[in-house]
Amino acid sequence: MQIRLLLAIILLTLFFSLTNLSAERTFFPFDNAFQKNTSVEEQVSLLKELGYNGICSRPGRATEELFSALEKYDLKMIASYVVLPANAEGPLPIWLTEHIERLRGSGTIIWLSLTGKNAPDKAAVEVIRKVYDLCETNGVELVLYGHIDFKTDTAATCARLRELAERPGIGLSFTLCHELRQNGQEGLEDTIRSIAPHMRLVQISGANATPTTTNNWQEYIKPLGQGSFDMSRVIETLDEVGYDGPVNLQCYDIAPPAAKHLSESMRAWKQLNQTPEKL
């Protein structure tokens, strides 16, 4: 009897810990959720209204106006997406140095992707090291972003480059749409498990499990809750590996208005994370 009671307590504790883990993850969209004619104030106000925790921006859009609006609504720039050539030589561009210095103390993550799929590993590693060292000097975290047709194309490639860079503080990320488009849906759970010790960001979106075509982003990027791919596979695996970090919503090329698709995605997010009190 005592053994059964002990097992029941352990199972209940595990259940509630996983439920709380899901509920605590921050959720934020990419800035491509919005149309170009939408003001910064309107964007941030909508995010606050819908319950998002912040936004993923990028250096060219990380204006003082955006920082002020985020502060006004008590939201964060959770990540800043940076793209560099994998074979870039010499010092880092001034715009990137200034951007990372501006992010000191903000908690914003630099989410780095490198173009040039056929660039030598050695060149890519040197770029990664330079960005990481600058980030470390400014107390900013660096995470690698997997993007199709880039040098940093998949989570596995990013993990390999991370090892070559010999910078233990570099983080990894899981980007669902890019993994699906390159590798299909089989083995996604194992991909997450393989990078879990260093995973610092996750990106999701609605998607089709078996796309009718492999060259159309609308098959892989939909409002959350749409498409035939079972998103609970990702959420349950995140629970399994104990991931409690930020989750980004990819919104590339989703038809406007933003208020509609962001509302749909937030509704689906709450359902996925089993938080009925917020539905």
C-alpha positions in Angstrom: 0.0 0.0 0.0 2.8 2.4 0.9 4.6 1.7 -2.3 1.4 2.4 -4.3 0.9 5.6 -2.5 4.5 6.7 -3.1 4.2 5.9 -6.8 0.9 7.9 -7.0 2.6 10.9 -5.3 5.5 10.7 -7.7 3.3 10.5 -10.8 1.1 13.4 -9.6 4.2 15.5 -8.8 5.6 14.8 -12.3 2.3 15.7 -14.0 2.0 19.0 -12.2 5.6 19.9 -12.7 5.3 19.3 -16.5 2.0 21.3 -16.7 3.6 24.2 -14.8 6.7 23.9 -17.1 4.5 24.4 -20.2 2.6 27.2 -18.7 5.7 29.2 -17.7 7.3 29.2 -21.1 7.4 32.7 -22.7 5.7 33.0 -26.1 6.5 35.7 -28.6 6.1 36.2 -32.4 8.6 37.1 -35.0 8.2 40.7 -36.2 7.1 39.4 -39.6 3.7 38.9 -38.0 3.0 42.5 -38.8 2.4 44.5 -42.0 4.8 47.2 -42.9 2.2 50.0 -42.5 1.5 49.0 -38.9 3.0 51.4 -36.4 5.3 50.2 -33.6 2.8 51.4 -31.0 0.0 49.4 -32.6 2.2 46.3 -32.8 3.3 46.3 -29.2 -0.1 47.3 -27.9 -1.6 44.3 -29.8 1.0 41.9 -28.3 0.2 43.1 -24.8 -3.6 42.8 -25.4 -3.3 39.2 -26.7 -1.0 38.0 -23.9 2.3 37.7 -25.7 5.5 38.2 -23.7 7.4 40.2 -26.3 8.8 40.0 -29.8 11.7 38.8 -31.9 13.0 41.8 -33.8 16.2 42.3 -35.8 18.9 45.0 -35.8 17.4 47.1 -38.6 14.1 47.3 -36.8 15.3 47.6 -33.2 14.7 51.3 -33.0 14.5 53.4 -29.9 10.8 53.8 -30.7 10.5 50.0 -30.4 12.5 49.8 -27.1 10.3 52.6 -25.7 7.1 50.9 -26.7 8.2 47.6 -25.2 9.1 49.3 -21.9 5.7 51.1 -21.9 3.8 47.9 -22.2 6.2 45.9 -20.0 7.2 43.5 -22.8 10.7 42.4 -24.0 12.6 42.0 -27.1 13.2 38.4 -26.3 15.4 37.8 -29.4 17.0 39.7 -32.2 17.5 37.8 -35.4 20.9 38.5 -37.1 22.1 37.2 -40.4 25.7 37.3 -41.5 27.7 35.7 -44.4 29.5 32.6 -43.2 32.7 33.6 -45.0 32.8 37.2 -43.8 36.3 38.3 -43.1 37.7 41.1 -40.9 35.9 42.8 -38.0 32.2 42.5 -37.4 30.1 45.3 -39.0 29.7 48.4 -37.0 25.9 48.1 -37.0 26.1 44.7 -35.3 28.6 45.9 -32.7 26.4 48.9 -31.8 23.3 46.7 -31.7 24.8 44.2 -29.3 26.2 47.0 -27.1 22.7 48.5 -27.0 21.3 45.1 -25.8 23.7 45.0 -22.8 21.6 44.1 -19.7 18.4 43.7 -21.7 18.2 39.9 -21.6 17.7 39.8 -25.4 19.2 36.8 -27.2 21.1 37.2 -30.4 19.7 34.6 -32.8 22.4 34.1 -35.4 22.1 32.5 -38.8 24.9 32.3 -41.4 24.3 32.5 -45.2 26.6 30.7 -47.6 25.7 27.0 -47.5 28.9 25.9 -49.1 31.2 28.1 -47.1 34.1 26.3 -45.3 33.4 25.3 -41.7 36.6 27.1 -40.7 35.2 30.4 -42.0 31.8 30.0 -40.4 33.4 29.0 -37.1 35.5 32.2 -37.1 32.3 34.3 -37.6 30.5 32.5 -34.8 33.4 33.0 -32.4 33.6 36.7 -33.2 29.9 37.2 -32.6 30.0 35.1 -29.4 33.0 37.0 -28.0 31.3 40.3 -28.6 28.1 39.0 -27.0 30.0 37.7 -24.0 31.7 41.0 -23.5 28.3 42.7 -23.3 26.5 40.0 -21.3 24.3 39.0 -24.2 23.5 35.3 -25.0 24.2 33.9 -28.5 22.0 31.2 -30.0 22.4 29.6 -33.5 19.4 29.6 -35.8 18.8 26.8 -38.3 17.6 28.1 -41.7 17.2 26.1 -45.0 19.9 26.7 -47.6 22.1 28.5 -45.1 25.4 27.3 -43.6 23.5 27.0 -40.4 20.8 24.9 -42.1 19.6 22.4 -39.4 19.8 21.9 -35.7 22.3 19.1 -36.3 24.6 21.4 -38.4 24.4 24.1 -35.8 25.3 21.6 -33.1 28.4 20.6 -35.1 29.5 24.2 -35.7 29.0 24.9 -32.0 31.4 22.1 -31.1 33.9 23.4 -33.6 33.7 26.9 -32.3 34.8 25.7 -28.8 32.6 28.3 -27.0 30.6 26.3 -24.4 28.2 29.3 -23.9 26.8 29.1 -27.4 23.2 28.0 -27.4 21.2 26.0 -30.0 17.6 26.3 -31.2 14.9 24.1 -32.8 13.2 25.8 -35.7 10.2 23.6 -36.7 9.4 25.0 -40.2 13.0 24.6 -41.3 13.4 21.2 -39.9 10.2 20.0 -41.5 11.0 21.4 -44.9 14.5 19.8 -44.9 14.0 16.5 -43.0 10.3 15.8 -42.8 8.4 15.0 -39.6 10.1 11.7 -38.8 12.7 12.1 -36.0 11.7 15.6 -34.8 11.5 14.4 -31.3 15.0 12.9 -31.5 16.3 16.2 -32.9 14.9 18.1 -29.9 16.4 15.5 -27.5 19.8 15.7 -29.2 20.2 19.4 -28.7 18.3 19.7 -25.4 21.4 20.3 -23.2 22.2 23.4 -25.1 18.7 24.4 -26.4 17.9 28.0 -25.6 15.2 28.9 -28.1 12.4 27.0 -29.9 10.4 28.2 -32.9 7.0 26.8 -33.9 4.1 27.5 -36.2 1.1 25.6 -37.6 2.2 23.3 -40.4 1.1 20.4 -42.6 2.6 17.0 -41.7 2.6 15.9 -45.3 2.9 18.9 -47.5 1.5 18.8 -51.1 4.6 20.6 -52.2 8.0 21.1 -50.5 8.7 24.6 -51.9 5.8 26.6 -50.5 6.3 28.1 -47.1 2.5 28.2 -46.6 2.7 24.5 -46.1 5.1 24.9 -43.2 4.1 28.2 -41.7 0.5 28.7 -40.6 -1.2 30.2 -37.6 -0.7 27.8 -34.6 -3.6 25.3 -34.5 -3.8 25.1 -38.3 -2.4 22.3 -40.5 -2.2 18.6 -40.1 1.0 18.5 -38.1 0.4 17.4 -34.5 2.0 20.2 -32.5 1.6 18.3 -29.2 4.5 16.2 -30.4 6.8 19.2 -29.9 5.3 20.4 -26.7 5.4 17.0 -25.1 9.0 16.5 -26.1 9.9 19.9 -24.6 8.2 18.8 -21.4 10.1 15.5 -21.5 13.5 17.2 -21.8 12.7 19.9 -19.2 12.8 22.9 -21.6 11.4 25.9 -19.9 12.8 28.6 -22.2 11.2 31.0 -24.7 9.1 29.7 -27.6 8.9 31.9 -30.8 6.0 32.0 -33.2 7.1 32.1 -36.9 4.7 34.2 -39.0 6.4 34.5 -42.3 4.0 35.2 -45.2 0.9 34.6 -43.1 -2.0 36.6 -44.5 -3.0 39.7 -42.6 -4.5 41.1 -40.4 -2.1 40.4 -37.6 -4.8 40.7 -35.0 -6.6 37.7 -36.5 -3.8 35.2 -36.9 -2.0 36.2 -33.7 -5.3 35.8 -31.8 -5.7 32.3 -33.3 -2.2 31.3 -32.5 -2.5 32.5 -28.9 -5.7 30.5 -28.5 -4.0 27.4 -29.8 -0.9 28.0 -27.6 -3.0 28.1 -24.4 -4.8 24.9 -25.5 -1.5 23.2 -26.2 -0.1 24.1 -22.8 -3.2 23.0 -20.9 -4.0 26.3 -19.2 -7.8 26.2 -19.2 -8.1 29.0 -16.7 -6.7 31.3 -19.5 -8.9 30.1 -22.3 
